[in-house]
Amino acid sequence: MATSSSSAAAAATVRKPAGLATLPPQRVRVLKFALWLLALLPFVRLLYLGATEQFGANPLEFVTRSTGTWTLVMLCLTLTITPLRRLTGWNWLIKMRRMLGLFAFFYAVQHFLLWIGVDRGFDLAYMIKDVYKRPFITVGFTAFMLMVPLALTSTNGMVRRLGGKRWQALHRLVYAIAVLAILHYWWHKAGKNDFGEVSIYAAVVFVLLGMRVWWRLRKPAAATRQPAA
């Protein structure tokens, strides 16, 4: 009788769904592909609007603003992964972080090329003058330059070549990039005294970075409370 009860309990345990905490690899791949499609939609939308001539009266401003906004959105989503993983226990989320970071770079490249190519006509002297004379261009250019090494070292091969600790230290630059991106957007809006949208992004970045600081400060405190062995 005891054996039957144990078998029934074991069967019930096997039948119990694992939930979102432990998704099988195949399902994770499906979710990753779905997220890839969603992240690509803003680019597809721009292609459609361009093909149908729906950029409005100022096409350059429309596309520049759109690519800049989606760069910031992807940065925020990238920074969301670690807190969300820690709060939910969904460790498979970490597999999405690199892809989101690369999408942030993808939209940042478009944003940068529109400025240097279309807006400034690849005039290097004009570009340098912009970087030195206009603060929002300065911080935006700095943020983009910092994104380049992160994109170049995003492969598994580069993780092995740099070593885990050095790779992680390098990729913490994403925190500085997010702050610089907010400053870039803030100063750009300062001329129009329009801080509504950028304030939302600033609050999101502040919370996401603040959570990391909080957890880091709690580590030593937790360690000191542990009794000595």
Contacts in CASP RR format, 6 or more apart in sequence:
PFRMAT RR
TARGET T0000
AUTHOR 0000-0000-0000
METHOD contacts of the structure
MODEL  1
MATSSSSAAAAATVRKPAGLATLPPQRVRVLKFALWLLALLPFVRLLYLG
ATEQFGANPLEFVTRSTGTWTLVMLCLTLTITPLRRLTGWNWLIKMRRML
GLFAFFYAVQHFLLWIGVDRGFDLAYMIKDVYKRPFITVGFTAFMLMVPL
ALTSTNGMVRRLGGKRWQALHRLVYAIAVLAILHYWWHKAGKNDFGEVSI
YAAVVFVLLGMRVWWRLRKPAAATRQPAA
20 88 0 8 1.000
20 90 0 8 1.000
21 88 0 8 1.000
21 89 0 8 1.000
21 90 0 8 1.000
21 91 0 8 1.000
22 92 0 8 1.000
23 31 0 8 1.000
23 90 0 8 1.000
23 92 0 8 1.000
28 92 0 8 1.000
28 95 0 8 1.000
31 92 0 8 1.000
31 96 0 8 1.000
32 95 0 8 1.000
32 96 0 8 1.000
32 99 0 8 1.000
35 96 0 8 1.000
35 99 0 8 1.000
35 100 0 8 1.000
36 99 0 8 1.000
39 74 0 8 1.000
39 99 0 8 1.000
39 100 0 8 1.000
39 103 0 8 1.000
40 103 0 8 1.000
42 66 0 8 1.000
42 70 0 8 1.000
42 107 0 8 1.000
43 106 0 8 1.000
43 107 0 8 1.000
43 110 0 8 1.000
46 63 0 8 1.000
46 66 0 8 1.000
46 67 0 8 1.000
48 54 0 8 1.000
49 55 0 8 1.000
50 59 0 8 1.000
55 62 0 8 1.000
55 63 0 8 1.000
56 62 0 8 1.000
60 114 0 8 1.000
60 118 0 8 1.000
60 119 0 8 1.000
63 110 0 8 1.000
63 114 0 8 1.000
64 111 0 8 1.000
64 114 0 8 1.000
64 115 0 8 1.000
64 119 0 8 1.000
67 107 0 8 1.000
67 108 0 8 1.000
67 110 0 8 1.000
67 111 0 8 1.000
67 114 0 8 1.000
68 107 0 8 1.000
68 108 0 8 1.000
68 111 0 8 1.000
68 185 0 8 1.000
70 107 0 8 1.000
71 104 0 8 1.000
71 107 0 8 1.000
71 108 0 8 1.000
71 111 0 8 1.000
71 181 0 8 1.000
72 181 0 8 1.000
72 182 0 8 1.000
72 185 0 8 1.000
72 201 0 8 1.000
74 100 0 8 1.000
74 101 0 8 1.000
74 103 0 8 1.000
74 104 0 8 1.000
74 106 0 8 1.000
74 107 0 8 1.000
75 101 0 8 1.000
75 104 0 8 1.000
75 174 0 8 1.000
75 177 0 8 1.000
75 178 0 8 1.000
75 181 0 8 1.000
75 205 0 8 1.000
76 178 0 8 1.000
76 201 0 8 1.000
76 204 0 8 1.000
76 205 0 8 1.000
76 208 0 8 1.000
77 100 0 8 1.000
78 97 0 8 1.000
78 100 0 8 1.000
78 101 0 8 1.000
78 104 0 8 1.000
78 174 0 8 1.000
79 174 0 8 1.000
79 175 0 8 1.000
79 178 0 8 1.000
79 205 0 8 1.000
79 208 0 8 1.000
79 209 0 8 1.000
80 208 0 8 1.000
81 93 0 8 1.000
81 94 0 8 1.000
81 96 0 8 1.000
81 97 0 8 1.000
81 100 0 8 1.000
82 94 0 8 1.000
82 97 0 8 1.000
82 212 0 8 1.000
83 208 0 8 1.000
83 211 0 8 1.000
83 212 0 8 1.000
84 90 0 8 1.000
84 93 0 8 1.000
85 91 0 8 1.000
85 93 0 8 1.000
85 94 0 8 1.000
86 215 0 8 1.000
98 154 0 8 1.000
101 150 0 8 1.000
101 154 0 8 1.000
101 174 0 8 1.000
102 151 0 8 1.000
102 154 0 8 1.000
104 147 0 8 1.000
105 147 0 8 1.000
105 148 0 8 1.000
105 150 0 8 1.000
105 151 0 8 1.000
108 143 0 8 1.000
108 144 0 8 1.000
108 147 0 8 1.000
111 144 0 8 1.000
112 144 0 8 1.000
115 137 0 8 1.000
116 122 0 8 1.000
116 127 0 8 1.000
120 126 0 8 1.000
120 127 0 8 1.000
120 130 0 8 1.000
130 137 0 8 1.000
131 137 0 8 1.000
131 138 0 8 1.000
131 141 0 8 1.000
132 138 0 8 1.000
135 187 0 8 1.000
136 183 0 8 1.000
136 184 0 8 1.000
136 185 0 8 1.000
136 186 0 8 1.000
136 187 0 8 1.000
136 188 0 8 1.000
136 190 0 8 1.000
137 184 0 8 1.000
139 180 0 8 1.000
139 183 0 8 1.000
139 184 0 8 1.000
139 187 0 8 1.000
140 180 0 8 1.000
140 181 0 8 1.000
140 183 0 8 1.000
140 184 0 8 1.000
142 180 0 8 1.000
143 176 0 8 1.000
143 177 0 8 1.000
143 180 0 8 1.000
143 181 0 8 1.000
143 184 0 8 1.000
146 173 0 8 1.000
146 176 0 8 1.000
146 177 0 8 1.000
146 180 0 8 1.000
147 177 0 8 1.000
149 170 0 8 1.000
149 173 0 8 1.000
150 170 0 8 1.000
150 171 0 8 1.000
150 173 0 8 1.000
150 174 0 8 1.000
150 177 0 8 1.000
152 158 0 8 1.000
153 159 0 8 1.000
153 162 0 8 1.000
153 167 0 8 1.000
153 170 0 8 1.000
153 171 0 8 1.000
158 167 0 8 1.000
159 167 0 8 1.000
162 170 0 8 1.000
175 209 0 8 1.000
175 212 0 8 1.000
178 205 0 8 1.000
178 208 0 8 1.000
178 209 0 8 1.000
179 205 0 8 1.000
179 209 0 8 1.000
182 198 0 8 1.000
182 201 0 8 1.000
182 202 0 8 1.000
182 205 0 8 1.000
185 198 0 8 1.000
185 201 0 8 1.000
186 195 0 8 1.000
186 198 0 8 1.000
186 202 0 8 1.000
189 195 0 8 1.000
189 196 0 8 1.000
189 197 0 8 1.000
189 198 0 8 1.000
END
